C-alpha cells in the first residue's frame, strides 16, 4: 500500500476543491452575463419603440438623453443609469470574470479569509466606478441634447464635432499611454487583504479599465448608446484586448 504524505493529501484536496469551484464561479458569472444581455435586449427594444428626436441638420438623436412626454428629469436620469448599468454588466462581465478569478486565486493562496466574499466586494467596487462614469456621461449628454434642441446652429454642428471626437478617440486608443494603462487592468495582489481593501481594489480596477476602455466607449456613445451592433463590436474589442493583455 502506498502511503501519501499528509501534506500532499492536503494539496490534492485543495486542488480538487478548486477544480469544483472554478466551474461554479464561471457559471455564476455566465448567468449574470446572460441576464444582463437579456435585459439589454429588452431595453433596446423599448428604446426603439420610443423613436428618436429629429434635430436641425437632418439627423436624429436618441431619446435616452431627454425626458419623454410627462417624464421628469430625475426619472430620466434613473432610467438612463439603470440602462447603463445593465449594459455595462453585459459588456464588461466577459473580460472582468478572469480578472476576478485571478484575484480570488491570489486571496486563497495568501490565506485571506472569505475569498469569495472579498471577490464579490471587488466586483461591486468595479461596477460602482462604471456607475459613476454613467452619471458623468448622462450629465454631459443631457446638457448637449438640451442645448441642441434650443440652438439649431449647435445642432447642425454636432455631427461634425462627433466625427472629430471619434477620430481623437481612435488616436487615443493607439497611444502608448493607453497601452501602459491596459497592462495594469487585471493585475492582482497576493497579500492578505481586509474587506475594505478588496473594495478599493475593485475601485482601482474599475478606474484603470474605464481609462483603457475610454476610446471604445466614446465611439459607442457617439455612435448610438443603445445600438446593438455597435455595442457588440465594442464588447468584442474590449474583451479581446483585456484577455490578450492578461494572457
WOJO-V334705 format. One record per helix or strand of 3 or more residues. SS is the DSSP state (A for helix, B for strand). FROM is the first residue (numbers start at 1). TO is the last residue. If there is no record, write none. Layout:
ss: {SS & SS}
from: {FROM & FROM}
to: {TO & TO}
//
This chain:
ss: {A & B & B & A & A & A & A & A & A & A & A}
from: {6 & 52 & 59 & 63 & 73 & 115 & 152 & 176 & 195 & 214 & 228}
to: {50 & 55 & 62 & 65 & 110 & 150 & 173 & 184 & 212 & 224 & 246}
//
